[in-house]
Amino acid sequence: MKHFKKGSGAARRTPWRALGVAVAGSILLGGCFDGDGGSGDDASADPLTPSDGQLTADIRRTTNGVPHIKADDLSSAAFGAGYAQAQDNICLLAEAIVKARSERAKYFGPGAGSINIITDFSYKAQDILSGAEADYDSLSDESRAMIDGFTAGYNKYVAETPGSDLPAECRDQPWVKVIEPTDLLAHYRIVGQYASGALFATGAVYIAVPPGESPNPVPVASATSEKRLEPGLVTEDARLLASKRTNFNETGLASNAWGIGGDMTEQGRGALLANPHFPYTGHRRLYQMQMTVPGYLNINGAGLLGTAIPLINFNENLAWSHTVTTSRRFTFYELTLKTGDNLTYIKDGEEKPITSKTFQIEVANGTASPTVLERTFYFSEYGPMVSANAATGGGLPVWGDPNSQGTTVAYTYRDANANTSGLLDTWLQMSRASNLTEFQDVFRNCGSTLWTNSTYADDQGNAFYIDSSSVPNLSPAALSTIDFKRRFSASYNTLFENGLTLLDGSTSRDDWVEGDCNGLVPYENKPKLLRSDWVQNSNSSYWATNPDAFLTDYSPLFGAEDSVINPRTRLGIKMLQNPLDTGLDANTPAPAGQDGKFSAQDLIGVIWNNRAWYAEEFLEELRDRCDLIGSGDVTVDDALLPATPNLDPPGTGVRSVADGCTALQNWNGTYELDSTGAHTFRAFVDIYLRNFPDDLQTEFDADDPVYTPADPSTDNRGLADDAMLKSLAAALVVLDDAGIAYDAPLGDVQYFQPSGGVPPGGDASGVVTQSVRIPWHGGDGNVEGAFNAIGVVDSSFAEDTIIPRYNTPEYEAADGSRVAGGISSNSGEGWKISRGTSWHFGLEFTDNGPEAYGLVSYSESSDANSPYFTDQSERYSNKDFRKLLFTEADIEANLLPQGETTITE
């Protein structure tokens, strides 16, 4: 096996502590970009809006309902996109707008745990809608063209479709109505804050009030006294919700992306693996479409629902994908309060006011007249005040209490993505780029992809990586102070490791360096790497993008260096370094086929080879220990078993693991539908890694990050108290209780099965399954380190929504963590998958242009009556990828019957 060591090829740079302020372009990208999107047609006189004011778009649907939208101008193309997305996902889009307008409580009542009241108020405090309204007139011409066009397309579908014809989740609902462009822009502000402000919108902002003031909302109007809400309950609900999040690095999102340079492709040009691991439900579903404006834009890709342009795309010359970055998108500030005044803080010796705003929301109460609640929120110069005490589980003081130095303090935060009005400009200019320089220019001009990295490949054989997210630009003095505090304060370092960057609000030293990028790190100081072999990211930091050229000496706000990388990253790099290695199963195709050079089909095959890091690291050792113990007894340690529901060990406290060992001996080491024993290994490795974190004896080595840490301890090897065998014994107890056979084929116990049928605020007991079980290949990236990462979501609602869905009950450990990757505690139910590999494809540039193959795993539509509801899901199950159509000839050859529609405003 090939091991790469750090050597003279490492890409080093000036340490961040020595960096001065750098200058870049405007934070909001304007309309001066010269790229043509790879289209050779003549450009129209005005590519942004129709000359006659009439929006017109052709929508051609091909295999699996994918819309190919063609128009003479950008606004008309967005018009077609809005109409097509509404056709396929109207309920999710309408619910997203209700959320962005802070109107969930108005339509759906307080919600479980008062969540609608809490988030409605919090989004008002975060300027979601009001900020969109304030920013709309200052948008670039391009952004307004796209937002206005998409809104018009959405509204056309709503206006012409009877409410009784809508899906069950929003049928005849009053909240499905025409919208304003500012409503869509408000939704984009929520999208931008998924990895920052949204983390505090479920309680930490809501309960931030000065001493002596109640966070309870005040009813100012109500139908009857009998229908009055109990405001005091809202505060306790908010406090509970705020305390549930302990790690602000975790967003619930993941992805794999490879950029392959010409040195490692069959055609000698670039190639791309795109593999986002996103939710299968809710607003973060990815929707595929092609948008063409002749002479101006021609892209095929997928974006989050509601985005007026795809986000993970390819055009004639280049392609890219995104992965969630390890960077920080916000900073906390500890404010030093003026003695005796909880609404004034001291900065650089001067007094600064904590200001306030009062907001109102409506809450449905079962009568014709809603309850109106009112709340006052507080703000520093940086942004909303926040209850750091609640957000850290008591790790920081409440407002007005002293910190460890005896200083009376309060807390606030600044969000790098608080204003994402330029979101569409960034992706439009990426989409119009025709070469590497033009693509890089987007970020030189302060473009941001919010909370993601970008991995790129092109027809010239370039492979390029950049952390293109929004990262606060701190001064060398501020960064040095962070470094000092992390070294000498364990509590400060714990906060930092959990994703909270705590700065000193009493000194301007810790203010963001504004520059020309409005306080964000400029292009020249972002981690990036250009190669002719490969770059990759699977949600570890930028540091090990390619171990031949480690990226070092960047701001710690981008992530860790010289540190352990996650198992998907380890497996991905292993496959790139060893493109002819098949892993544990000789029948598994090698990553780069038989020639060691990647093609588009090889890359989709890499995603679907269903290899897992921990299987390749531990399986042979576990089998050896199974041979040693044979049919002998193994200790069943009660501490390893779930706490909820409580599982009692066998009466003797020991059991045989022979049957489980047999299942593992017969397993091929991958997570295919017909793999037997794969789930038994999952249950084992979850229990082993959670309970024996210090069992590996070879420590992490920064010179060898792929293959370290490693090597389970040999203490008690093959005996009753062997840590690995005890973990296996506990896993078998769980599987027995769950009614799952150790040697069942994976496809029998792991499946995709959408559910719904009930509108927000409706009776969740009416939720129904909406398809048969569809067997699902892949493994849990967080548990077994599977590259094709999928998993269970523990929620009674579709992601980011309050639309009810069926949620399987899970086993929980004593610390609240899930057991065995979320296996259901209902007998025989297994793993009901609802996140992971979503829009995914392999692409290679050829002499004839881009050639790509892939799928949207959960299909294009969330409407259970649509022919595009589970058609691609069946294809995913069967590993039946489709060609991603790009040329006019391919589109015309694959048109569905009655698949072409021309729409006008």
ChimeraX attribute file (.defattr): number of C-alpha atoms within 10 A of each C-alpha:
attribute: neighborCount
match mode: 1-to-1
recipient: residues
	/A:1	7
	/A:2	7
	/A:3	13
	/A:4	17
	/A:5	17
	/A:6	14
	/A:7	12
	/A:8	9
	/A:9	11
	/A:10	15
	/A:11	17
	/A:12	13
	/A:13	12
	/A:14	11
	/A:15	12
	/A:16	18
	/A:17	17
	/A:18	11
	/A:19	14
	/A:20	11
	/A:21	14
	/A:22	16
	/A:23	17
	/A:24	18
	/A:25	19
	/A:26	15
	/A:27	21
	/A:28	22
	/A:29	25
	/A:30	17
	/A:31	13
	/A:32	7
	/A:33	15
	/A:34	12
	/A:35	19
	/A:36	21
	/A:37	27
	/A:38	22
	/A:39	21
	/A:40	13
	/A:41	12
	/A:42	10
	/A:43	16
	/A:44	15
	/A:45	11
	/A:46	12
	/A:47	21
	/A:48	21
	/A:49	23
	/A:50	19
	/A:51	13
	/A:52	6
	/A:53	9
	/A:54	11
	/A:55	24
	/A:56	23
	/A:57	28
	/A:58	21
	/A:59	25
	/A:60	23
	/A:61	24
	/A:62	21
	/A:63	18
	/A:64	20
	/A:65	24
	/A:66	24
	/A:67	27
	/A:68	27
	/A:69	27
	/A:70	25
	/A:71	23
	/A:72	25
	/A:73	29
	/A:74	30
	/A:75	31
	/A:76	34
	/A:77	33
	/A:78	31
	/A:79	33
	/A:80	36
	/A:81	33
	/A:82	30
	/A:83	25
	/A:84	25
	/A:85	26
	/A:86	24
	/A:87	19
	/A:88	23
	/A:89	24
	/A:90	26
	/A:91	26
	/A:92	27
	/A:93	22
	/A:94	22
	/A:95	25
	/A:96	25
	/A:97	26
	/A:98	22
	/A:99	25
	/A:100	28
	/A:101	20
	/A:102	23
	/A:103	23
	/A:104	30
	/A:105	27
	/A:106	21
	/A:107	19
	/A:108	20
	/A:109	22
	/A:110	22
	/A:111	17
	/A:112	11
	/A:113	16
	/A:114	20
	/A:115	21
	/A:116	25
	/A:117	28
	/A:118	27
	/A:119	25
	/A:120	29
	/A:121	28
	/A:122	26
	/A:123	26
	/A:124	22
	/A:125	26
	/A:126	25
	/A:127	19
	/A:128	27
	/A:129	26
	/A:130	16
	/A:131	19
	/A:132	24
	/A:133	16
	/A:134	11
	/A:135	17
	/A:136	17
	/A:137	11
	/A:138	12
	/A:139	18
	/A:140	17
	/A:141	14
	/A:142	22
	/A:143	27
	/A:144	22
	/A:145	23
	/A:146	29
	/A:147	28
	/A:148	23
	/A:149	28
	/A:150	30
	/A:151	27
	/A:152	27
	/A:153	30
	/A:154	27
	/A:155	22
	/A:156	20
	/A:157	19
	/A:158	21
	/A:159	13
	/A:160	8
	/A:161	12
	/A:162	11
	/A:163	16
	/A:164	11
	/A:165	10
	/A:166	20
	/A:167	21
	/A:168	17
	/A:169	23
	/A:170	23
	/A:171	17
	/A:172	14
	/A:173	17
	/A:174	9
	/A:175	17
	/A:176	21
	/A:177	14
	/A:178	15
	/A:179	16
	/A:180	15
	/A:181	18
	/A:182	25
	/A:183	24
	/A:184	24
	/A:185	32
	/A:186	30
	/A:187	24
	/A:188	26
	/A:189	28
	/A:190	24
	/A:191	24
	/A:192	23
	/A:193	25
	/A:194	18
	/A:195	27
	/A:196	26
	/A:197	25
	/A:198	19
	/A:199	18
	/A:200	26
	/A:201	25
	/A:202	29
	/A:203	29
	/A:204	26
	/A:205	33
	/A:206	33
	/A:207	26
	/A:208	28
	/A:209	22
	/A:210	19
	/A:211	12
	/A:212	8
	/A:213	9
	/A:214	15
	/A:215	20
	/A:216	20
	/A:217	25
	/A:218	17
	/A:219	19
	/A:220	10
	/A:221	15
	/A:222	21
	/A:223	15
	/A:224	12
	/A:225	8
	/A:226	8
	/A:227	15
	/A:228	16
	/A:229	20
	/A:230	12
	/A:231	16
	/A:232	13
	/A:233	13
	/A:234	24
	/A:235	21
	/A:236	17
	/A:237	18
	/A:238	25
	/A:239	22
	/A:240	18
	/A:241	21
	/A:242	26
	/A:243	18
	/A:244	14
	/A:245	17
	/A:246	15
	/A:247	15
	/A:248	19
	/A:249	17
	/A:250	14
	/A:251	12
	/A:252	13
	/A:253	18
	/A:254	26
	/A:255	27
	/A:256	27
	/A:257	27
	/A:258	31
	/A:259	32
	/A:260	35
	/A:261	28
	/A:262	27
	/A:263	19
	/A:264	23
	/A:265	25
	/A:266	19
	/A:267	18
	/A:268	22
	/A:269	23
	/A:270	34
	/A:271	38
	/A:272	34
	/A:273	31
	/A:274	31
	/A:275	29
	/A:276	26
	/A:277	24
	/A:278	23
	/A:279	27
	/A:280	25
	/A:281	23
	/A:282	23
	/A:283	22
	/A:284	21
	/A:285	27
	/A:286	30
	/A:287	26
	/A:288	27
	/A:289	25
	/A:290	28
	/A:291	25
	/A:292	24
	/A:293	27
	/A:294	22
	/A:295	19
	/A:296	25
	/A:297	28
	/A:298	24
	/A:299	28
	/A:300	25
	/A:301	25
	/A:302	22
	/A:303	19
	/A:304	20
	/A:305	24
	/A:306	31
	/A:307	25
	/A:308	29
	/A:309	31
	/A:310	26
	/A:311	26
	/A:312	26
	/A:313	23
	/A:314	31
	/A:315	26
	/A:316	24
	/A:317	22
	/A:318	32
	/A:319	31
	/A:320	29
	/A:321	29
	/A:322	30
	/A:323	25
	/A:324	27
	/A:325	28
	/A:326	23
	/A:327	26
	/A:328	24
	/A:329	28
	/A:330	24
	/A:331	24
	/A:332	21
	/A:333	26
	/A:334	22
	/A:335	26
	/A:336	23
	/A:337	28
	/A:338	20
	/A:339	12
	/A:340	9
	/A:341	12
	/A:342	21
	/A:343	19
	/A:344	20
	/A:345	24
	/A:346	17
	/A:347	17
	/A:348	11
	/A:349	9
	/A:350	11
	/A:351	13
	/A:352	18
	/A:353	16
	/A:354	16
	/A:355	14
	/A:356	15
	/A:357	11
	/A:358	12
	/A:359	16
	/A:360	18
	/A:361	21
	/A:362	24
	/A:363	27
	/A:364	22
	/A:365	23
	/A:366	12
	/A:367	11
	/A:368	9
	/A:369	15
	/A:370	22
	/A:371	25
	/A:372	21
	/A:373	21
	/A:374	17
	/A:375	18
	/A:376	20
	/A:377	24
	/A:378	21
	/A:379	21
	/A:380	22
	/A:381	14
	/A:382	15
	/A:383	18
	/A:384	27
	/A:385	31
	/A:386	28
	/A:387	27
	/A:388	29
	/A:389	20
	/A:390	26
	/A:391	26
	/A:392	21
	/A:393	15
	/A:394	12
	/A:395	14
	/A:396	23
	/A:397	20
	/A:398	22
	/A:399	22
	/A:400	24
	/A:401	16
	/A:402	16
	/A:403	15
	/A:404	9
	/A:405	6
	/A:406	8
	/A:407	15
	/A:408	23
	/A:409	22
	/A:410	31
	/A:411	28
	/A:412	24
	/A:413	27
	/A:414	22
	/A:415	22
	/A:416	26
	/A:417	28
	/A:418	21
	/A:419	20
	/A:420	24
	/A:421	22
	/A:422	23
	/A:423	23
	/A:424	27
	/A:425	25
	/A:426	23
	/A:427	21
	/A:428	24
	/A:429	27
	/A:430	29
	/A:431	30
	/A:432	26
	/A:433	27
	/A:434	23
	/A:435	19
	/A:436	20
	/A:437	10
	/A:438	17
	/A:439	19
	/A:440	17
	/A:441	17
	/A:442	23
	/A:443	26
	/A:444	20
	/A:445	21
	/A:446	24
	/A:447	29
	/A:448	31
	/A:449	22
	/A:450	25
	/A:451	26
	/A:452	23
	/A:453	28
	/A:454	25
	/A:455	30
	/A:456	32
	/A:457	36
	/A:458	29
	/A:459	26
	/A:460	17
	/A:461	25
	/A:462	25
	/A:463	30
	/A:464	27
	/A:465	28
	/A:466	23
	/A:467	30
	/A:468	28
	/A:469	27
	/A:470	27
	/A:471	27
	/A:472	28
	/A:473	26
	/A:474	23
	/A:475	21
	/A:476	20
	/A:477	14
	/A:478	20
	/A:479	20
	/A:480	16
	/A:481	17
	/A:482	20
	/A:483	14
	/A:484	12
	/A:485	16
	/A:486	17
	/A:487	11
	/A:488	10
	/A:489	10
	/A:490	11
	/A:491	13
	/A:492	19
	/A:493	20
	/A:494	13
	/A:495	19
	/A:496	20
	/A:497	16
	/A:498	15
	/A:499	22
	/A:500	22
	/A:501	20
	/A:502	21
	/A:503	21
	/A:504	19
	/A:505	27
	/A:506	21
	/A:507	16
	/A:508	12
	/A:509	18
	/A:510	22
	/A:511	21
	/A:512	20
	/A:513	21
	/A:514	16
	/A:515	18
	/A:516	17
	/A:517	25
	/A:518	19
	/A:519	18
	/A:520	24
	/A:521	29
	/A:522	28
	/A:523	25
	/A:524	12
	/A:525	17
	/A:526	18
	/A:527	22
	/A:528	21
	/A:529	21
	/A:530	18
	/A:531	19
	/A:532	20
	/A:533	19
	/A:534	29
	/A:535	30
	/A:536	29
	/A:537	31
	/A:538	29
	/A:539	22
	/A:540	25
	/A:541	26
	/A:542	29
	/A:543	24
	/A:544	26
	/A:545	25
	/A:546	23
	/A:547	24
	/A:548	15
	/A:549	21
	/A:550	21
	/A:551	22
	/A:552	20
	/A:553	18
	/A:554	22
	/A:555	26
	/A:556	17
	/A:557	21
	/A:558	23
	/A:559	18
	/A:560	20
	/A:561	20
	/A:562	17
	/A:563	15
	/A:564	20
	/A:565	22
	/A:566	18
	/A:567	23
	/A:568	28
	/A:569	25
	/A:570	23
	/A:571	23
	/A:572	26
	/A:573	25
	/A:574	20
	/A:575	19
	/A:576	22
	/A:577	17
	/A:578	18
	/A:579	20
	/A:580	17
	/A:581	21
	/A:582	18
	/A:583	24
	/A:584	18
	/A:585	15
	/A:586	10
	/A:587	9
	/A:588	19
	/A:589	18
	/A:590	22
	/A:591	26
	/A:592	26
	/A:593	19
	/A:594	13
	/A:595	12
	/A:596	18
	/A:597	19
	/A:598	30
	/A:599	28
	/A:600	25
	/A:601	20
	/A:602	25
	/A:603	27
	/A:604	25
	/A:605	24
	/A:606	25
	/A:607	24
	/A:608	21
	/A:609	24
	/A:610	20
	/A:611	32
	/A:612	29
	/A:613	25
	/A:614	22
	/A:615	24
	/A:616	18
	/A:617	15
	/A:618	16
	/A:619	19
	/A:620	15
	/A:621	16
	/A:622	23
	/A:623	15
	/A:624	15
	/A:625	20
	/A:626	25
	/A:627	15
	/A:628	13
	/A:629	20
	/A:630	16
	/A:631	14
	/A:632	15
	/A:633	19
	/A:634	25
	/A:635	23
	/A:636	28
	/A:637	16
	/A:638	15
	/A:639	12
	/A:640	21
	/A:641	25
	/A:642	26
	/A:643	18
	/A:644	16
	/A:645	14
	/A:646	13
	/A:647	15
	/A:648	14
	/A:649	19
	/A:650	12
	/A:651	8
	/A:652	8
	/A:653	13
	/A:654	17
	/A:655	21
	/A:656	20
	/A:657	24
	/A:658	18
	/A:659	15
	/A:660	21
	/A:661	28
	/A:662	16
	/A:663	19
	/A:664	24
	/A:665	19
	/A:666	13
	/A:667	23
	/A:668	21
	/A:669	26
	/A:670	27
	/A:671	30
	/A:672	22
	/A:673	21
	/A:674	17
	/A:675	20
	/A:676	26
	/A:677	26
	/A:678	27
	/A:679	33
	/A:680	26
	/A:681	29
	/A:682	24
	/A:683	26
	/A:684	26
	/A:685	25
	/A:686	20
	/A:687	28
	/A:688	21
	/A:689	17
	/A:690	15
	/A:691	14
	/A:692	14
	/A:693	8
	/A:694	11
	/A:695	17
	/A:696	16
	/A:697	13
	/A:698	13
	/A:699	13
	/A:700	18
	/A:701	15
	/A:702	19
	/A:703	16
	/A:704	16
	/A:705	23
	/A:706	25
	/A:707	19
	/A:708	18
	/A:709	17
	/A:710	15
	/A:711	15
	/A:712	19
	/A:713	15
	/A:714	14
	/A:715	11
	/A:716	13
	/A:717	20
	/A:718	21
	/A:719	20
	/A:720	20
	/A:721	17
	/A:722	19
	/A:723	24
	/A:724	28
	/A:725	29
	/A:726	25
	/A:727	28
	/A:728	29
	/A:729	31
	/A:730	28
	/A:731	31
	/A:732	25
	/A:733	21
	/A:734	23
	/A:735	23
	/A:736	14
	/A:737	16
	/A:738	19
	/A:739	15
	/A:740	21
	/A:741	20
	/A:742	23
	/A:743	20
	/A:744	17
	/A:745	19
	/A:746	27
	/A:747	22
	/A:748	21
	/A:749	20
	/A:750	25
	/A:751	23
	/A:752	27
	/A:753	20
	/A:754	24
	/A:755	18
	/A:756	22
	/A:757	22
	/A:758	21
	/A:759	23
	/A:760	22
	/A:761	17
	/A:762	15
	/A:763	10
	/A:764	18
	/A:765	10
	/A:766	14
	/A:767	18
	/A:768	15
	/A:769	15
	/A:770	16
	/A:771	13
	/A:772	11
	/A:773	16
	/A:774	22
	/A:775	23
	/A:776	27
	/A:777	27
	/A:778	28
	/A:779	28
	/A:780	25
	/A:781	24
	/A:782	17
	/A:783	25
	/A:784	29
	/A:785	24
	/A:786	27
	/A:787	30
	/A:788	26
	/A:789	31
	/A:790	25
	/A:791	26
	/A:792	22
	/A:793	23
	/A:794	14
	/A:795	14
	/A:796	15
	/A:797	19
	/A:798	23
	/A:799	21
	/A:800	16
	/A:801	19
	/A:802	25
	/A:803	25
	/A:804	26
	/A:805	24
	/A:806	21
	/A:807	17
	/A:808	19
	/A:809	16
	/A:810	24
	/A:811	25
	/A:812	19
	/A:813	19
	/A:814	14
	/A:815	8
	/A:816	11
	/A:817	15
	/A:818	18
	/A:819	26
	/A:820	27
	/A:821	26
	/A:822	23
	/A:823	29
	/A:824	24
	/A:825	21
	/A:826	14
	/A:827	13
	/A:828	17
	/A:829	18
	/A:830	23
	/A:831	26
	/A:832	25
	/A:833	25
	/A:834	24
	/A:835	25
	/A:836	28
	/A:837	29
	/A:838	28
	/A:839	25
	/A:840	26
	/A:841	27
	/A:842	28
	/A:843	30
	/A:844	32
	/A:845	29
	/A:846	19
	/A:847	10
	/A:848	7
	/A:849	15
	/A:850	24
	/A:851	21
	/A:852	25
	/A:853	21
	/A:854	27
	/A:855	26
	/A:856	26
	/A:857	25
	/A:858	31
	/A:859	28
	/A:860	29
	/A:861	23
	/A:862	25
	/A:863	23
	/A:864	20
	/A:865	13
	/A:866	16
	/A:867	14
	/A:868	20
	/A:869	21
	/A:870	28
	/A:871	19
	/A:872	24
	/A:873	24
	/A:874	17
	/A:875	19
	/A:876	25
	/A:877	20
	/A:878	14
	/A:879	16
	/A:880	13
	/A:881	21
	/A:882	16
	/A:883	16
	/A:884	24
	/A:885	22
	/A:886	22
	/A:887	13
	/A:888	9
	/A:889	9
	/A:890	13
	/A:891	18
	/A:892	14
	/A:893	11
	/A:894	14
	/A:895	18
	/A:896	16
	/A:897	8
	/A:898	8
	/A:899	15
	/A:900	17
	/A:901	12
	/A:902	13
	/A:903	16
	/A:904	14
	/A:905	15
